[in-house]
Amino acid sequence: MNIEDKKVAFTLAEVLITLGIIGVVAALTLPTLINKYKERVLVERLKQTYSIFSQAYLRAVVDNGMPDNWDIGERNSMEGAEKLYDILTAYMKLGKSCKSEYGCFAQEYKTLDGNTYGYAPANHPMYVRGILANGVAFAMPSSGSGCELENDVYKNICSVLYVDLNGYSRPNQAGIDYFGFYITTKGIIPMGLQGWNGGANGYTCEKSGTSRGNGTGCTAWVLSHGNMDYLRQDISTDEE
């Protein structure tokens, strides 16, 4: 028999060692890949949600005029919130409408840094609530007809808009599946624009932040950068 006729094969031990190495590599890399995939899904869901509300806003303006002329009652009144809800949801597909009834949101939330969130909207007596057809939960109060509420960056605020990108499902954590916007006379504006300090409720976006609303202000970062890098390192809204 010629040497060329000999067949080369792996021994059982070599095969087992190779499989073991593959298993170790998979165990180390799969969690990272899965987390990146989940992050990408949430990023795309936030973009979609922003588009849904922005389009509803534009259609509402066409039919009802600018929002500072909308009759949305007194600031922080359920009557005003219900009127705002009726105006905007007329242009959106809903999966569930809680409106002034409790529900449509998880009961408890965490801040970006893992502490108890201070402003969960599930049972807030001045918020209206609903769930979009795609499963995104949302809540809104009314800032009053005239849209005169403002802070150091956002002007002519008609309402605050909170969204939970996967409804009742976990993690129910600001900056991951829970985000904030302002509804203003200029449109739907994401929280966390350049130069903003988080406002009175501390709607910041700081990996190690300690404010009771930390993470709600990560919205602008996600929409402009297409990632959640703040989960892995401290970022600054000055980079917007």
Secondary structure, DSSP 8 states (H G I E B T S, - for coil): --GGG------HHHHHHHHHHHHHHHHHHHHHHHHHHHHHHHHHHHHHHHHHHHHHHHHHHHHH--GGGS---STT-HHHHHHHHHHHHTTS-EEEEEETSS-SS-S--B-TTSSB-S---TT-TT-EEEEETTS-EEEE----TT--B--SS--SEEEEEEEETTTT-TT-BBTTTEEEEEEETTEEEES--TT---TTTT----TT---TTTTGGGHHHHHHHSS-GGGTS---GGG-
